[in-house]
């Protein structure tokens, strides 16, 4: 058997859809972002004897960050070193991009129960730089209301420091992030309050401000967007330093995934 890592191609879609169906109980976003990722580039697949069994993506973010995402291995091929093979390839890709001056660090996020990924990252020299609580609320509990399209004029509109959550990506709050958000995020308004969500996946919503009254006002409009994307839950990211918001958001019906005592979303970084 010969394993080859190469750029993803449009004809790989059936293999990607199969991997997505078998990941996260079929709720993986990989198939939904396939076309945009192929167009964006730095999207790779691991092919074994003509079958795509693994994937990985490197996305260029503001502040010369290479964001690692989409690392998957088909369930039938796990535990055979293919995840490590893809990881090593992406680390070498990052090193080359750093030598070209395109990036200066690799970053990624993962769930706290992803023990294998966390262990591999620490072994490869990644350090945790930010931690979040991801909270969810069932959409069926909310009466939806249609939001209006909006935009963002300044990063000061966002009540986040250092990192701006955009789904499961975490973007450095630097000047060039403003244009990136205008291009990559969908921004909506609901009675004077705003939220955004990533264009390339149906994932966590991002209220511009984190407070109980602000999020409460956004709930109907976020529910409408979730229903359009066939999402069953509203999910928001709460920075570790805003832990005091957990109880007020619980009063709105949100719960922390798996209810851990510590933050459950970890952001890793490795300087190059």
Secondary structure, DSSP 8 states (H G I E B T S, - for coil): --EEEEE--GGGHHHHHHHHHTSGGGT-SHHHHHHHHHHHS-EEEEEETTEEEEEEEEEEETTTEEEEEEEEE-GGGTTSSHHHHHHHHHHHHHHHHHHTTS-SEEEEEEETT-HHHHHHHHHTT-EEEEEEEEEEEEGGGS-----EE---S-GGGS--SSEEEETTEEEE-STTHHHHHHHHEEEEEETTEEEEEESSS---BEESS-SHHHHHHHHHHHHHHHHHTT-SEEEEEEEGGGTTHHHHHHHTT-EEGGG-SS-SEEEEEEE-
